[in-house]
């Protein structure tokens, strides 16, 4: 890798295509777990570069200035990253800086990256590390990051996933940033037991203080729902009634979901906290939830929040908030999941107007060549989004795979 901050396209690709794993022994059983050395889908796995703070995460570029989190959720996926563990094999309780680079250095480095798209790439903050609205320096840095884009005249949308809720002392900051940039806030609440999710705060507190701001969209992440913890009709009914009685009209969409499995999540639950691992499907990064529970949630939401979309995937909530075609081409990749969502006719119309043609292959290949990803697109089939490439997608790291899929979505949607 070059010692300079700006790399060649080849060097950017080679860095994003590195994924190293480290064996970690379980604290309780001594079982060996294979943990990622750096953040999942990090752009540059090297602490001496600003982009060691940035990853390709959940259809966005996640900027993660910190390691450690005071909330200490037992199922946190960050527990699978060695760089986010402290000496005894657990996450830091008090967040510490990931490296010494300034906000401006990190943002400038991301803007120079060939995978970044001005005014379009979604920027998430803290998705791969910590609670972005945690009081004090962490919360201040979240707003500093957003302002770093706005002061450069960039209109990229921001996505904040939070269990803290709306910081009441930042309303003026929200108003200022939302003048030019869309802000999507995902409030996470599934009413899990205290031993699973220690934080007992009201995630919806102060929500009414930002409802007058037109360029802010709020969705409710009703997850993870797990039968052994909170995945019951009774618990869901309680939550829906609470939100209906106290925050009716404040939620733009709802995204229920199960618990994903990774080695890191299993390690965090069973080894770091001596809890039982729920009976979920053990496929990397796959969430599972019963059809019966999903149908019950949809029925209750339709009754309590008429007209509010209920999405099967979080990408649909982002798509809806941005008023664009599916950013993950869900209607092609997973048509059955697409059909399950309670999606407005207007949004379905936007998504179904997209089509895959022979020209799509040429558009995708041209863009991949332009940003320097060495892959050849052989065919792109509309049925279940079957993509054939050489080399095949499974030979790349998650950072590169997600970027290739994003390029396909952009080519088809534009």
N, C-alpha and C positions, 0 to 999 in steps of 0.2 A: 504494500500500500504506500502511496505517496505520502510524504510528510506534510504536504500542503493541505490546507483545509478544503480546497476545491480539487476534486479528482477528475479523471477522465471517465467517460461513460463506461468503459470496460472495468475500471476500478470500482465505480459505483455498483455495477452488477456483481462483480466478484465479492464485494463486501456484503451486499444484501443476500448473496447466495451461500454465506457461511452460517452454519448452525452447529454449535458444539454442545455436547452433553457431558455431564459430570456425574459419576456415581455418588450417591449420598445414602448413608446408612440411617435407617429409621431409628428414632430416639427410643422407641418402646420395644420394638421387636427385632431390630437389627436387620430388617429386610432392606435389600438394596433397591433404591429408586434411581432412575436415570433422569436427572434434572437438566434443564437448559442452563447454560452458563450465563447467558445474557437474556434480556427481555425477549419475549416471543415476537418474532418477525421484526427484530431490530434492523435498522438500515445499515449501521456500521458497528459491529461488535468490537469496539476498541474505545476504552474510556478516554483516550487522548484526543478523540475527535468529537466535536459538538453533536454529531448525529447519533452518538451512542445513547442520546436522550430521546430518540425518535424511532417509532416502530410503525409498521403497517398493521393497523388493528381495527377490526370491526368496520371495514369499509371507510376507514379514515386514516389520517396520520396522527398518531397519538404522541403528544409531547409530554415527557415524563421527567420533570426536573428532580424528583425526589425518590428516595427509597424508604419504605416503612410507612405504617399507617396506624393511627390511634384506634381505629374502629375494630381491627382485629377479627374480622368475620372468619369463622372457622373454615369456610369453603372457598376462600379467596384464591383465584387462579395464580396470583403473583407468587404464592408459596412454592411454585415450581421453578422459580428462577434463583439460581445460586447467588447472583449478585445482590438480590434483595433479601437475603438471609443474614442474620447476625450470627455471632459465634456459636450459640447453642442450637443452631438449626431452625430458628424461628424468625419471623419478620420483626424488624425494628418496630417498637411501639411509637417512638418519637421520630418523625420523618427527618432524614438528613439529605443534603444535596448529593445528587448522583455524581456530578463532577463540578469543576470550577468554572465552566463556561457561563457567560452572561446570557440573558434572554435574547439580546440582539444578535449575539454570535450564533446561537442555536437557530433562530428564525432565519437569519441570512443564509446559513448553511442549507436549511431545508428548501428555501426558495431557489437556490442554485441547483438542487438535485433534479435530475432529468425526469423523475417520476412525479414531481410536484406540478400541479396545474393552477396557475394564478386564477383567483376569483372562483374556483370550482372545487378543488380538493377540500374535503371536509377535514377540519382540524379538531381533534378531540384533545382534552387535557386531563392527564392523570388516569386515563383508562387502563393503563398497564402498570400502575404503581400505587396510587394513594387516593384519598378523598380530596378532590380538587377544591372544595369549599371549606376545608378544615380551617378553623379560626387562626388568624395571625398571618405569619409569613407565607404559608402555603396558599391560602386564599388570595392574598395580595399578588402572589406570583401568577396565579391563574388569570387575573385581570391584566397584569402586566403583559402576559403572553398575547392576550387578545388585542390589546392596544398596540403591540409590536406589529401586528398585521395591519390594523386600521391606519396607523401613522404612515405606513408605506403605501397607502392607497389601495390595499388589497381587500377584496370583498368576499373572501372565503368564508363559508359558514362555519360556526363553532358548535361543537357538541359536548355537553357536560353531563356525565353520568354521576349522580350524587345520592348519598344516603344522609348527608347533613341537612339538605334542604336549601331554601333560598336564604342567603346571608342578608339579613334585614338592613345592614349598614351599607349595602352596595347597590341600592336601587338607582341612584343617580348614575353610577358606573354602567349598569345595565342599559339605562336610557341612552347614554352617550354612545356606547358601542353598537346598539341596535339601530341607530340612525342609518348605518351603512351596511352592517353585517347581520345576517340571520343568526340567531342563537337558539339552539335546540337543547332543552333541558330534560333529561330522563330521571325522574324521581323513583328510586328503588325502594319498594316496600312489599314484603310478603308475609309479615307478621310471624317470622320464625322465632323459635324459643331463644331465650337469653343465652344459653350455652352455645347456640349456633351463631347467633348474631347479637353480640353484647350491647350494641347501641340501642337504646329504647326511645329515642327522640321521635317527635312527630315530623315525618319527612315532608309533610305538606305545609308546615308552618310558614307564614309570610307569603304564601303563594299569591294571595289576593293583591299583594303590593306590586306585582309585575304584570297583572292582567291587562293593564291599560297600555302596555307597550306592544305595538302592532307586530314588530319583527321578532317576537319571541314565541316559540312553540313549546308546550310542555306535554310530555307523555308519562304515563305511569307504568313503570316496569314492575309488574306483579310477578316477581320471581327472585330466587328459585322456589318453586312449589314442589315439595317432596312429601310423599305419603307419610313417611315416618316422622316428619317434622310439622308440616303445616298444609300439606296438599290434600285438604278435605273440603267438601262442599260447605261445611259449617264455617270453617275459617275464611273461605273466600266470601261467603255471604256476609260475615261480620265486617270484613274489610270494605266491601262494596257499599255496605250501609253507612259505614263511617265516612267514606269519601263523599257519598251522595248527600249526607246530612250537612257536612261541613264545607265541602269544596265543589259543589255542583256548579258546572259551567267553567271550571278552571282547568280541565284536562282536555287536551286535543286528541289523544289516542291512548289506547291501553295495549300493553304487550305482556301477556302472561307467558310463563315458560318454566321448564323444569331445570334440573341441575345438570351441568355438563360434567363429564368425567375427564380428568387428566391425572397423570401420576402425581403431579404437584398437589392437586386438590385432595387426592386420597392420602397423601403424606400429611398434609395439614390437618385433616380430620382425625386420622387414626394414630399417627405418630406424634405430632406436635401437641395434640389436645386430647388424646386418648378417648376419642368418640367412635361410635360405630359408623361404618361406611354404609350409606343407604343402598338399597337394591336397585341400582340404576344400570343402564347399558354401558358397558366399559369399552366404548369406542372413543378415541381421542377427540375432544372438543365437540362431542355430540350431546345435545340436550334431549331429555326424554320426559314425556308427560302423557298420561293415559288419554285416550280419545274421550272417555266418559267425563273426565274432569274438564277437558277443553270444552266439550259441548255444554256442560253445566255453567261454566264461566261465561260463555257466549250468551246463553239464555238470560242469565242474571244481569249481565252488562247491557244487553238490549233493552231490558225492562227498566233498569235504573239510569242508564245513560243513553237514551235514544239519540241516534245520529252520530254517536262517538265511535270511530273505527276501533275494532279489536283485531290486532294483527298477530299472525302466527310467527313472524320473524321481525327482529328489531330493524332490519334494513328497510322494511316497509314503512315503519314509523318515520324514518329519516326521509324516505322517498316522498311520503305524503306531506311532511312539513316543508320540503323544498319544492313541492309541486312539479316534480320531474318524473320521467319514466323510471321504472325500477332500477336502482343503482347496482343491483346484483342480478338483474335479468331473471328474477324469481319465476316470472310467468313462463319462461322457457326451461330453466334449470330444475324447478320443483313445482310443476303446475298443480299438483294435488294440494300442496301447502298453500299455494296462491289462492286456490279456490276455497280453502277453509277460512281465510280471513274475512271479517266483516268489513269490507272495503267499500268506500263510497263509489257510486257509479262513475263520478267524474274522474276519480283516480284510476279506476279500471280502464276507462276509455283512454287515458293518457298512456298507460302501459301496453294495452293491446294494439295501439296504433303502430307500435314498433314491429319490425319484421326482419328476419335474417335472410339475406340474399347472397348470390355469388359475389356481389360487390363488397359485402361485409368482410369476406375473407381478405380481400385486397386492402381494405381500409385498416383492418386489424394488423396485418403484416407490415404495412407502411409505418404505422405508429410504433410498433415494437422495434422495427429497425431504427426509427428516429431516436428512441430513448435508450437504445443500446442493449436490449435483451436478446441474446443469441438463440432464438427459437424460430422454427419454421411452422407456420400454420398449414396443415395438410387439408383439413376440412372442418367445417363448422355446421353442424346439423341442428335445425330448430327443435327437433324432438328431444326433450330433456337436455337440451343444450350440450349435445355430444360434441366434444372438441378433440380433434386428433392433431397432435403436434409432434415434431421431432426436434430435440428429445421430448419425451412425454412429460406432462405436467408434474407427475409424482417424483421426478428427478430434481425438482427445484425446492428451495426452502419456502416456508409459508409467505415470507415477504415478497418473493418473486412471483409465486403462484397467485397471490391476491392481486398483485399489480397487473399480471396478464389478464385476469378476469375483469379487472376494472377497465383495462384498455378495450376489451371486447364490448363491455357495456357502453362505454363512451362512443365507440365506433357505430354501434347499432342505434343508440339513442339520438345521435346527431345526424 
